[in-house]
Amino acid sequence: MRKYISQLFCLCAGLSLAWSVMAQPINGFHTNKGVFNDFPASTVTIINPGTNPDVGSIDDRNFGGAAGANRHDILASRDLGATNATLPTAQGFTMSTTLTLSDLSNSPRKEAGLRINNPATGDVLFIINSDAGEIVAFGGGAPFHSFGAGATGYVPGTPITMSLRYDPPGLVDATKGLITYSVNYPTRGLNTSFSGLFGNIEGGPGNDYTFGIYGQGRGADANDFLHLDFANLSASLVPEPASLGLISIGALALISRRRSAR
């Protein structure tokens, strides 16, 4: 009996080690300055300690001009903020932060929020913006949902807590991932969430996706600015169903072997 207990322990330990290596935790955030850089002469200041949870800011000013925008991302990392974490469709995650978007002029648009990036499938955005006051999610095969706009939407200069959870195919639905957007916005008395399945052929954000927060916009004139404060930016991974199944199957197989050997 001791032999089988020892084998079960070794198997579970080995599988747990394999899982921990495969799904290294989110342990920081990496700055991606100038993803869009239509105003390269603007003054950009980004505070990102690179920890998880994190607190910091994105400030871009002196960028008035014609059409275009500057965009800066701060994306989840598994190497203490050195690089972006690149994940497969089968890997889920959760992320949340409290954002405050400030500016001098609400028009032209400044926006900020949570995002999943993948050029192949399109980006998933969960955002607030200054001109229309929207609190809205869309893109990348994920379901559209509006939490408010205009008189019932976002007011620049006020804090809003936004959360996003992605459950990959196999956890909730066999072939489609589930995404959940949540908002806690005391200024509007808004505390609610929405869940829906991905509608694209990938059933999720696609392989090699990244995720995090961002700020984007342009100024009305040289005095205009975009300032984004973020507090308690935190993220963690949702285990892959295939990996969980592997651990369960391995343990069950060894238990079954022990029973048949009686």
LOLOFI-829892 format. One record per residue (C-alpha): x, y, z; residue number from 1. Coordinates in Angstrom, 2 decimals, padded with zeros to 5 digits. Layout:
# LOLOFI-829892
    east   north      up seq
       X       Y       Z NUM
...
END
This chain:
# LOLOFI-829892
    east   north      up seq
  000.00  000.00  000.00   1
  002.81  002.35  000.85   2
  004.19  001.73 -002.63   3
  001.02  002.98 -004.33   4
  000.66  005.95 -002.00   5
  004.24  006.87 -002.82   6
  003.56  006.49 -006.57   7
  000.42  008.62 -006.32   8
  002.30  011.28 -004.41   9
  005.14  011.32 -006.94  10
  002.73  011.47 -009.89  11
  000.73  014.34 -008.43  12
  003.91  016.19 -007.46  13
  005.35  015.73 -010.96  14
  002.17  016.87 -012.67  15
  001.86  019.82 -010.32  16
  005.45  020.81 -011.12  17
  004.76  020.53 -014.86  18
  001.66  022.68 -014.46  19
  003.51  025.31 -012.43  20
  006.22  025.58 -015.08  21
  003.70  025.72 -017.93  22
  001.50  028.32 -016.26  23
  003.96  030.69 -014.62  24
  002.00  033.30 -012.66  25
  001.49  036.91 -013.63  26
  004.09  038.64 -011.47  27
  004.36  042.11 -013.01  28
  003.41  044.48 -015.85  29
  005.45  045.64 -018.83  30
  005.27  049.16 -020.30  31
  004.62  049.42 -024.05  32
  005.07  053.11 -024.82  33
  003.96  054.54 -028.16  34
  001.95  051.61 -029.55  35
  000.33  054.38 -031.58  36
  002.73  057.32 -031.87  37
  001.17  059.91 -034.18  38
  002.51  062.72 -031.96  39
  006.10  061.64 -031.22  40
  007.03  065.10 -029.89  41
  004.51  064.91 -027.03  42
  005.68  064.62 -023.44  43
  004.97  061.14 -022.07  44
  005.48  060.10 -018.45  45
  004.59  056.54 -017.41  46
  004.84  055.27 -013.84  47
  004.80  051.48 -013.72  48
  006.66  049.74 -010.87  49
  006.15  046.42 -012.69  50
  004.66  044.60 -009.71  51
  001.42  042.63 -009.27  52
 -000.71  044.21 -007.91  53
  000.45  047.53 -009.31  54
 -000.31  051.24 -009.06  55
  000.82  054.01 -011.38  56
 -000.10  056.42 -014.15  57
  000.13  057.31 -017.83  58
  000.49  060.99 -018.71  59
  000.67  062.31 -022.30  60
  000.56  066.04 -023.08  61
  001.59  068.63 -025.66  62
  000.09  066.45 -028.38  63
 -002.46  068.72 -030.04  64
 -002.71  068.49 -033.80  65
 -004.47  066.86 -036.70  66
 -006.02  063.39 -036.86  67
 -004.26  060.53 -035.14  68
 -003.62  059.36 -031.61  69
 -000.99  058.26 -029.14  70
 -001.55  054.97 -027.30  71
  000.38  053.43 -024.44  72
 -000.20  049.93 -023.03  73
  000.81  048.37 -019.73  74
  000.54  044.61 -020.23  75
  000.71  041.59 -017.95  76
  004.10  039.92 -017.56  77
  005.41  036.60 -016.23  78
  009.03  037.75 -015.89  79
  008.71  040.63 -013.40  80
  007.80  043.19 -016.05  81
  010.66  042.50 -018.48  82
  008.37  041.39 -021.35  83
  004.69  040.90 -022.17  84
  003.12  037.56 -021.25  85
  002.03  035.84 -024.49  86
 -000.72  033.29 -023.95  87
 -002.66  030.63 -025.92  88
 -006.44  030.63 -026.38  89
 -006.62  027.75 -023.87  90
 -005.24  029.97 -021.10  91
 -007.71  032.14 -019.20  92
 -007.12  035.03 -016.83  93
 -008.69  037.60 -014.54  94
 -007.73  041.29 -014.33  95
 -009.07  044.34 -012.51  96
 -008.09  047.91 -011.70  97
 -009.52  051.23 -010.57  98
 -009.03  053.84 -013.32  99
 -009.36  057.62 -013.29 100
 -009.16  059.33 -016.70 101
 -008.47  063.07 -016.61 102
 -007.99  065.69 -019.36 103
 -008.27  069.39 -020.14 104
 -010.78  068.99 -022.97 105
 -013.09  065.98 -023.36 106
 -012.96  066.37 -027.13 107
 -011.20  065.08 -029.15 108
 -011.57  061.66 -027.55 109
 -009.38  060.29 -024.82 110
 -010.00  056.71 -023.77 111
 -008.65  054.08 -021.40 112
 -009.50  050.66 -020.08 113
 -008.73  046.95 -020.18 114
 -007.74  045.19 -023.38 115
 -006.77  041.86 -024.93 116
 -004.40  042.33 -027.88 117
 -004.11  040.00 -030.86 118
 -003.52  041.37 -034.39 119
 -004.70  038.09 -035.93 120
 -008.17  038.01 -034.34 121
 -008.67  041.66 -033.40 122
 -008.43  043.34 -030.01 123
 -010.99  042.99 -027.23 124
 -011.63  046.36 -025.56 125
 -013.43  047.23 -022.30 126
 -013.19  051.00 -022.14 127
 -014.24  054.39 -020.88 128
 -014.00  057.51 -023.04 129
 -014.13  061.27 -022.48 130
 -016.32  062.62 -025.28 131
 -019.26  060.18 -025.33 132
 -018.91  059.09 -021.71 133
 -019.17  055.46 -022.75 134
 -018.50  052.45 -020.54 135
 -018.49  049.79 -023.22 136
 -016.96  046.46 -024.29 137
 -016.53  045.16 -027.85 138
 -014.19  043.68 -030.47 139
 -012.05  040.63 -031.14 140
 -014.95  038.18 -031.35 141
 -016.10  039.01 -027.81 142
 -019.72  040.08 -027.16 143
 -020.69  043.77 -027.24 144
 -022.08  045.33 -024.09 145
 -022.70  048.90 -022.95 146
 -022.90  049.78 -019.25 147
 -023.81  053.40 -019.97 148
 -023.08  056.53 -022.00 149
 -023.67  060.25 -021.86 150
 -025.72  061.22 -018.79 151
 -025.54  057.64 -017.45 152
 -021.94  056.98 -018.48 153
 -018.41  057.90 -017.46 154
 -017.47  061.34 -016.15 155
 -013.76  062.20 -016.60 156
 -011.92  062.78 -013.36 157
 -013.83  060.16 -011.37 158
 -012.61  056.67 -010.35 159
 -014.18  053.55 -011.82 160
 -013.29  049.94 -011.02 161
 -013.30  047.67 -014.07 162
 -012.74  043.90 -014.11 163
 -012.41  041.36 -016.88 164
 -012.37  037.57 -016.69 165
 -011.71  035.18 -019.58 166
 -012.64  031.49 -019.15 167
 -011.25  029.47 -022.07 168
 -013.15  026.85 -024.09 169
 -013.77  023.71 -022.08 170
 -014.57  025.37 -018.77 171
 -018.04  026.84 -019.40 172
 -018.69  025.85 -023.02 173
 -017.06  023.03 -024.98 174
 -015.87  025.16 -027.91 175
 -016.27  028.81 -026.88 176
 -014.60  030.91 -024.25 177
 -016.63  033.03 -021.84 178
 -015.78  036.65 -021.06 179
 -017.17  038.56 -018.09 180
 -017.03  042.36 -017.78 181
 -017.69  043.95 -014.37 182
 -018.07  047.59 -013.29 183
 -018.17  049.19 -009.86 184
 -018.75  052.93 -010.31 185
 -019.97  054.61 -007.10 186
 -020.37  058.02 -008.80 187
 -023.20  056.55 -010.88 188
 -024.36  053.94 -008.39 189
 -023.31  051.29 -010.91 190
 -022.20  047.87 -009.67 191
 -022.95  045.18 -012.22 192
 -021.48  042.67 -014.67 193
 -022.18  041.01 -018.01 194
 -021.06  037.63 -019.37 195
 -021.14  036.26 -022.91 196
 -019.48  033.71 -025.17 197
 -016.96  034.52 -027.90 198
 -018.48  034.34 -031.37 199
 -015.35  033.89 -033.52 200
 -014.02  030.62 -034.94 201
 -011.15  030.59 -032.42 202
 -013.64  030.57 -029.56 203
 -011.49  033.11 -027.73 204
 -008.83  035.79 -028.18 205
 -006.62  033.54 -030.36 206
 -003.17  032.17 -029.69 207
 -000.33  034.51 -028.71 208
 -002.60  037.11 -027.13 209
 -001.51  039.66 -024.53 210
 -003.61  041.62 -022.05 211
 -003.48  044.65 -019.78 212
 -004.56  048.30 -019.58 213
 -004.03  051.29 -021.87 214
 -004.55  055.01 -022.44 215
 -005.10  056.60 -025.85 216
 -006.01  059.97 -027.34 217
 -005.00  063.29 -028.83 218
 -005.33  066.88 -027.70 219
 -007.52  069.78 -028.77 220
 -004.46  072.04 -028.63 221
 -000.96  072.17 -027.20 222
 -002.32  072.63 -023.66 223
 -004.56  069.58 -023.70 224
 -003.50  066.32 -022.05 225
 -004.44  062.75 -021.24 226
 -003.79  061.55 -017.71 227
 -004.65  058.06 -016.50 228
 -004.25  056.95 -012.89 229
 -004.58  053.26 -012.11 230
 -004.77  051.68 -008.67 231
 -004.69  048.02 -007.62 232
 -004.00  046.75 -011.12 233
 -003.98  043.00 -010.53 234
 -004.07  039.90 -012.73 235
 -003.92  036.13 -012.38 236
 -004.26  033.11 -014.65 237
 -007.25  030.77 -014.92 238
 -005.94  027.14 -015.15 239
 -006.10  025.42 -018.51 240
 -008.83  022.72 -018.53 241
 -006.54  020.32 -020.39 242
 -003.93  020.58 -017.66 243
 -006.45  020.08 -014.90 244
 -007.78  017.06 -016.75 245
 -004.27  015.63 -017.11 246
 -003.70  015.79 -013.37 247
 -007.09  014.22 -012.63 248
 -006.71  011.44 -015.22 249
 -003.22  010.57 -013.99 250
 -004.34  010.35 -010.38 251
 -007.45  008.33 -011.26 252
 -005.40  005.92 -013.37 253
 -003.03  005.22 -010.52 254
 -005.90  004.76 -008.05 255
 -007.62  002.39 -010.49 256
 -004.39  000.42 -010.87 257
 -004.10  000.07 -007.11 258
 -007.68 -001.21 -006.83 259
 -007.24 -003.76 -009.62 260
 -004.07 -005.07 -007.98 261
 -005.88 -006.02 -004.75 262
END
